[in-house]
């Protein structure tokens, strides 16, 4: 009896994408890298879908109205630093950069 081989493409991991509209009405799509809850607030780390860089932005969830979500920048430096540290640990904490040097 012949063995069947599965040649179907593997399912790709679903990626959450937000379309953000700035104060001037310009829209841009951002991929969600991760989210965390800190001090009772929810934060998102997002990277531009169109961008070719390794940078990401951190936005705080301010409210939800059905499918519409309001995200705002984190203006307080201390709050931003705490959240950025958490995201660095979550997103990059599992990478052991020293392992290659041994």
Order of alpha helices (4+ residues) and beta strands (2+ residues): beta-beta-beta-beta-beta-alpha
